[in-house]
Amino acid sequence: MANETVLSLSGMGVAPYSARGLTQTLTPIGQATSVRRTINGGLVDLSLAAFRKYRSTISGGDQRAPSVDGVWPGQIVTVDCISELAYPVGGTPQRTVVAGSSHEDGGFVYYRPRLQMMVVGFTATQDEWGATVKWQLELEEV
């Protein structure tokens, strides 16, 4: 069977017929943001570079359940993301680039990152009469 999606979840997999309607969000983890005002009202960044990591939510809805049997919070998975990141041509990507995903457009290089992430939670909801399964996987970069 040909791949149904560019998403890859090494360590748990993407089950056939579970991947239609996939969406992915990438947001900074809570600890990545530490801004404070100085006594003069200026805004300064006090965050540490070590905390510049991503949180991700991957959601889907299809005919089959996702491959979450035996997957529990704390498990490490390698995620070849759906979401793209971009940097100016001549710059350097900040994350590992998924092979074959890099392309240029308008002075920027776009790529899908490969991230080492930890499962922090998931949900799966099955509609018996509608014959659909909606699911959501919550992850944080390790």
DOROLUM-590553 format. One line per field, with one value per residue: residue in one letter; chain; x, y, z of N, C-alpha, C in turn. Coordinates in steps of 0.05 Angstrom, whole numbers, plus 32768, in hexadecimal, padded with zeros to 4 digits. Example, Ala and Ser with C-alpha at 12.3 -4.5 7.8 and 13.67 -1.06 7.14 Angstrom:
BEGIN
aa	A, S
ch	A, A
nxx	8108, 8101
nyy	7F8E, 7FD3
nzz	809C, 808E
caxx	80F6, 8111
cayy	7FA6, 7FEB
cazz	809C, 808F
cxx	8108, 8102
cyy	7FBE, 8001
czz	809C, 809D
END
This chain:
BEGIN
aa	M, A, N, E, T, V, L, S, L, S, G, M, G, V, A, P, Y, S, A, R, G, L, T, Q, T, L, T, P, I, G, Q, A, T, S, V, R, R, T, I, N, G, G, L, V, D, L, S, L, A, A, F, R, K, Y, R, S, T, I, S, G, G, D, Q, R, A, P, S, V, D, G, V, W, P, G, Q, I, V, T, V, D, C, I, S, E, L, A, Y, P, V, G, G, T, P, Q, R, T, V, V, A, G, S, S, H, E, D, G, G, F, V, Y, Y, R, P, R, L, Q, M, M, V, V, G, F, T, A, T, Q, D, E, W, G, A, T, V, K, W, Q, L, E, L, E, E, V
ch	A, A, A, A, A, A, A, A, A, A, A, A, A, A, A, A, A, A, A, A, A, A, A, A, A, A, A, A, A, A, A, A, A, A, A, A, A, A, A, A, A, A, A, A, A, A, A, A, A, A, A, A, A, A, A, A, A, A, A, A, A, A, A, A, A, A, A, A, A, A, A, A, A, A, A, A, A, A, A, A, A, A, A, A, A, A, A, A, A, A, A, A, A, A, A, A, A, A, A, A, A, A, A, A, A, A, A, A, A, A, A, A, A, A, A, A, A, A, A, A, A, A, A, A, A, A, A, A, A, A, A, A, A, A, A, A, A, A, A, A, A, A
nxx	8011, 800B, 8028, 7FFC, 8001, 802F, 803F, 8066, 806D, 809A, 80A3, 8071, 804F, 8022, 7FE3, 7FC2, 7F8D, 7F82, 7F91, 7F7A, 7F68, 7F8F, 7FAD, 7FDF, 7FFC, 8030, 804E, 8071, 808D, 8073, 809C, 80BF, 80B5, 80C6, 80BE, 80C9, 80BA, 80E5, 80FB, 80F6, 80CE, 80DB, 80D9, 80F5, 8116, 811C, 8122, 813F, 816B, 816A, 8136, 811A, 80F0, 80BF, 8078, 8046, 8009, 7FE6, 7FB2, 7F7C, 7F4B, 7F29, 7F1A, 7F2F, 7F4D, 7F83, 7FC8, 7FD0, 7FD1, 7FF1, 8010, 8026, 8024, 8063, 807F, 80B1, 80B2, 80C4, 80B6, 80A4, 8092, 8053, 804A, 806D, 80AC, 80D0, 8109, 8136, 8154, 8196, 819C, 8199, 8179, 8156, 8147, 8149, 8144, 810F, 811D, 811B, 80F3, 80FE, 80F8, 80FD, 80E2, 80D1, 80FF, 8105, 8112, 80ED, 80DA, 80CB, 80CF, 80F3, 80E6, 80F8, 80CC, 80A2, 806B, 8035, 8000, 7FC1, 7F84, 7F4C, 7F13, 7EDA, 7EA7, 7E72, 7E44, 7E4F, 7E7D, 7EB2, 7EF1, 7F0C, 7F48, 7F7D, 7FBF, 7FED, 802C, 806F, 80AE, 80EB
nyy	7FE8, 802C, 8066, 808B, 80BC, 80F2, 80F3, 80D4, 80A8, 808F, 8058, 8053, 8055, 8062, 804F, 802D, 804E, 8072, 80A4, 80CE, 8113, 812A, 8157, 8182, 81A5, 81D0, 81EB, 8216, 81F9, 8203, 8214, 822D, 8262, 829B, 82D6, 8317, 8357, 838F, 83BC, 83ED, 83E4, 83C9, 838F, 8350, 8313, 82DB, 82A5, 8264, 8247, 8210, 8201, 8209, 81EB, 81C1, 81B7, 818B, 817E, 814B, 813C, 8113, 80F5, 80BE, 807D, 8054, 8041, 8065, 8050, 8044, 801E, 8005, 8031, 8063, 809E, 80BC, 809C, 809B, 80B5, 80BA, 80EF, 80FD, 8136, 8154, 8189, 81C3, 81E6, 8223, 8247, 827E, 827D, 8266, 8264, 8239, 81FC, 81F2, 81C2, 817A, 8168, 8149, 8118, 812A, 8150, 8185, 81C5, 81FF, 8241, 8282, 829A, 827E, 8241, 8209, 81D4, 8192, 8182, 8150, 8136, 8123, 810B, 8109, 80E4, 8103, 80FE, 80E3, 80DE, 80B8, 80B2, 808E, 808B, 8066, 8060, 8085, 8071, 8083, 8098, 80C4, 80E3, 80F9, 810C, 811E, 813D, 814A, 8168, 8147
nzz	8000, 7FEF, 800E, 8036, 804C, 805C, 808F, 80C1, 80F6, 8118, 8142, 8151, 8125, 80EC, 80E3, 80AC, 808A, 80B3, 80AE, 8091, 8088, 80A9, 80D7, 80F0, 8126, 8139, 8171, 819E, 81DA, 821C, 8240, 821E, 821A, 823B, 824C, 8265, 8283, 8288, 82BC, 82A3, 827F, 8250, 8226, 8231, 821E, 8244, 823D, 8238, 8207, 8205, 820E, 81E0, 81C1, 81A1, 81A8, 8192, 8171, 8153, 8129, 8111, 80E6, 80D1, 80B5, 80D5, 8114, 8134, 813C, 8177, 819E, 81D5, 81D7, 8200, 822B, 8231, 820F, 81DC, 819B, 8156, 812D, 80EC, 80D5, 80BF, 80BC, 80A4, 80AA, 80A1, 8086, 8075, 8033, 802E, 8064, 809F, 80AF, 80EC, 8102, 80F7, 80B3, 8090, 8061, 801D, 8023, 8020, 8001, 7FD7, 7FD6, 7FC5, 7FDD, 800C, 8030, 8037, 8062, 807D, 80C0, 80E5, 8121, 8163, 8191, 81CB, 81DF, 81FC, 8204, 81EB, 81C5, 81AE, 8189, 8177, 8147, 8142, 811F, 80F8, 80E5, 80ED, 8107, 8133, 8147, 8173, 8180, 81B0, 81B7, 81CE, 81C0, 81CE
caxx	8000, 801A, 8024, 7FE4, 8008, 804B, 8044, 8072, 806F, 80AB, 80A0, 8054, 8043, 8009, 7FD3, 7FB3, 7F72, 7F7F, 7FA1, 7F6D, 7F61, 7FA3, 7FB7, 7FF4, 8004, 804A, 804F, 8087, 8085, 806F, 80B5, 80CF, 80AE, 80CB, 80C3, 80C2, 80BF, 80FA, 80F1, 80F0, 80B8, 80E4, 80D4, 810D, 8113, 812D, 8121, 8158, 816A, 8164, 8119, 810E, 80E6, 80A3, 8061, 8037, 7FEF, 7FE0, 7F96, 7F73, 7F31, 7F27, 7F0A, 7F3C, 7F5A, 7FA0, 7FD8, 7FD7, 7FD1, 800B, 801E, 801E, 8033, 807E, 808C, 80BF, 80AD, 80D0, 80A0, 80A9, 807B, 8043, 8050, 8087, 80BA, 80DE, 811F, 813F, 8168, 81B1, 819C, 819C, 8162, 815A, 8140, 8150, 8132, 8106, 8129, 810A, 80DD, 8108, 80F4, 8100, 80CD, 80D1, 8115, 8104, 8113, 80D8, 80E1, 80BD, 80E3, 80F2, 80E8, 80F6, 80B7, 8096, 804D, 802B, 7FE4, 7FB2, 7F68, 7F41, 7EF6, 7ECF, 7E8B, 7E69, 7E32, 7E5D, 7E94, 7ECA, 7F01, 7F1B, 7F5D, 7F90, 7FD8, 7FFC, 8048, 8083, 80C9, 80FC
cayy	8000, 8045, 8077, 809C, 80D5, 80F7, 80F0, 80BB, 80A6, 8078, 8051, 804C, 8051, 806E, 8039, 8032, 8058, 8082, 80BD, 80E4, 812B, 8130, 8172, 8183, 81BF, 81D2, 8203, 8214, 81EF, 8219, 821D, 823C, 827E, 82A8, 82F2, 8328, 8373, 839B, 83D3, 8403, 83DC, 83BA, 8372, 8340, 82F6, 82CD, 8289, 8256, 823A, 81F3, 81FD, 8210, 81D2, 81C2, 81A7, 8186, 816F, 813F, 8133, 8107, 80E8, 80AB, 8065, 8042, 804C, 8069, 803B, 804D, 8007, 8002, 804B, 8071, 80B6, 80B6, 808D, 80AC, 80AF, 80CC, 80FA, 810C, 8148, 815E, 81A6, 81CC, 81FD, 8232, 8259, 828B, 826F, 826C, 825E, 821D, 81F2, 81EE, 81A6, 8167, 816A, 8130, 8114, 812F, 8163, 81A1, 81D3, 821C, 8252, 829D, 82A1, 826E, 8224, 81FC, 81B8, 8185, 817A, 8136, 813C, 810E, 8115, 80F8, 80E3, 810D, 80F6, 80DF, 80D7, 80AB, 80B1, 8080, 808F, 804C, 8063, 8095, 8060, 8094, 8099, 80DD, 80DF, 810F, 8104, 8135, 8136, 815F, 8162, 8140
cazz	8000, 7FEE, 8026, 8035, 8058, 8060, 80AB, 80C9, 8113, 811E, 815D, 8154, 810A, 80E4, 80D9, 8094, 808D, 80CB, 80AA, 8081, 8097, 80BD, 80DC, 8105, 8130, 8147, 8181, 81B2, 81F4, 822F, 824C, 820A, 821C, 8254, 8247, 827C, 827F, 8299, 82CC, 8290, 826D, 8239, 8227, 822D, 821D, 8258, 8238, 8232, 81ED, 8209, 820F, 81C6, 81B8, 8197, 81AF, 817A, 8172, 8139, 812A, 80F9, 80E7, 80BB, 80BA, 80E7, 812C, 8132, 8148, 8192, 81B0, 81E1, 81D7, 8219, 8230, 8238, 81F9, 81C9, 817F, 8142, 811D, 80D4, 80D7, 80A9, 80BC, 8099, 80B5, 808B, 808D, 805C, 8022, 8039, 8080, 80A8, 80BE, 8109, 8108, 80E2, 809C, 8085, 8047, 8007, 8029, 801E, 7FE8, 7FD8, 7FCA, 7FCD, 7FEF, 8024, 802D, 8047, 8067, 8092, 80D3, 80F2, 813E, 8178, 81A2, 81DF, 81E1, 8216, 8206, 81D2, 81C7, 8197, 818C, 8161, 8142, 8137, 8108, 80E3, 80DD, 80EC, 811F, 8136, 815B, 8178, 818D, 81BB, 81B9, 81D4, 81B8, 81E4
cxx	8012, 8015, 800C, 7FEA, 8026, 8053, 8050, 8075, 807F, 80A9, 8083, 8047, 802A, 7FF9, 7FC5, 7F97, 7F6D, 7F89, 7F93, 7F67, 7F76, 7FA9, 7FCD, 7FF9, 8020, 8049, 8066, 807C, 8082, 8088, 80C6, 80CA, 80B3, 80D2, 80BA, 80C7, 80D4, 80ED, 80EA, 80DB, 80C1, 80DE, 80ED, 8107, 8126, 812E, 813C, 8155, 8163, 8146, 810B, 8106, 80C9, 8091, 8051, 801D, 7FEA, 7FC3, 7F8E, 7F57, 7F2E, 7F16, 7F15, 7F49, 7F78, 7FAE, 7FE2, 7FD7, 7FED, 801B, 8013, 802E, 804F, 808D, 8099, 80B9, 80BC, 80BA, 80AB, 8090, 806C, 8049, 806B, 8092, 80C9, 80F5, 8129, 8154, 8183, 81B3, 819F, 8183, 8169, 8153, 8149, 813B, 812A, 8110, 8114, 80F4, 80E5, 8103, 80F5, 80E9, 80CF, 80E7, 8116, 8106, 80FE, 80E0, 80CF, 80D2, 80DE, 80F9, 80E7, 80E3, 80AE, 8078, 8046, 800D, 7FD8, 7F95, 7F60, 7F23, 7EEA, 7EB1, 7E81, 7E58, 7E3F, 7E75, 7EAE, 7ED8, 7F10, 7F30, 7F6F, 7FA7, 7FE6, 8019, 8058, 809F, 80DA, 8116
cyy	8019, 8055, 8089, 80B8, 80D9, 80F4, 80D4, 80BD, 808D, 8071, 804B, 8047, 8061, 8058, 8040, 803B, 8067, 809E, 80D2, 80FB, 8132, 814D, 8170, 81A0, 81BC, 81EC, 8200, 8208, 8207, 8225, 822D, 825A, 8288, 82C5, 8302, 8345, 837D, 83B1, 83EB, 83FC, 83CD, 839C, 8363, 8322, 82E9, 82AF, 827D, 8247, 821C, 81ED, 8205, 81F6, 81D5, 81AF, 81A3, 8177, 8165, 8134, 8127, 80FC, 80D7, 8093, 8052, 8050, 8051, 8053, 8043, 8036, 8003, 801B, 805A, 808A, 80AE, 80A7, 80A1, 80A2, 80C3, 80D5, 8107, 811C, 814C, 817B, 81AC, 81E3, 820A, 8243, 8266, 827B, 8279, 8267, 8240, 8214, 81ED, 81D2, 8194, 8168, 814E, 812E, 8119, 8144, 8180, 81AC, 81F1, 822A, 826E, 82A5, 8292, 8251, 8219, 81DE, 81AD, 817B, 815D, 813C, 8124, 8119, 8100, 80FA, 80EE, 8107, 80F1, 80D9, 80CA, 80A8, 80A3, 8085, 8076, 804F, 8072, 8086, 8071, 8093, 80B4, 80D9, 80F8, 8105, 811D, 812C, 814F, 8156, 815C, 814F
czz	8000, 8007, 8022, 803F, 8059, 807D, 80B1, 80E8, 8119, 813B, 8164, 813A, 8105, 80D6, 80BF, 809A, 80A7, 80C7, 8099, 8093, 80AC, 80BE, 80F1, 810C, 813D, 8157, 8195, 81CC, 8207, 823A, 8238, 820D, 8238, 824F, 825F, 8274, 8292, 82A9, 82BB, 827C, 8254, 823C, 8220, 822D, 8230, 8253, 8232, 8217, 81EF, 8209, 81F5, 81B8, 81B0, 81A6, 8196, 8180, 8156, 813C, 8110, 80FC, 80CE, 80C3, 80CF, 80FE, 8126, 8141, 8164, 81A6, 81BB, 81E1, 81EF, 821C, 823B, 8222, 81E5, 81AD, 816D, 812F, 8104, 80CF, 80BD, 80A6, 80B2, 80A9, 809D, 8097, 8073, 804D, 802B, 8056, 8086, 80B6, 80DB, 8113, 80F2, 80CC, 8093, 8068, 8031, 800B, 8025, 8002, 7FEC, 7FCB, 7FD6, 7FE0, 8009, 801D, 8041, 804A, 807D, 80A6, 80DD, 8110, 814F, 818D, 81B5, 81DE, 81FC, 8219, 81EB, 81D9, 81AD, 819C, 8173, 8160, 8134, 811E, 80F1, 80D8, 80D9, 8108, 811E, 814C, 815D, 8188, 8196, 81C0, 81C1, 81CC, 81D0, 81E4
END
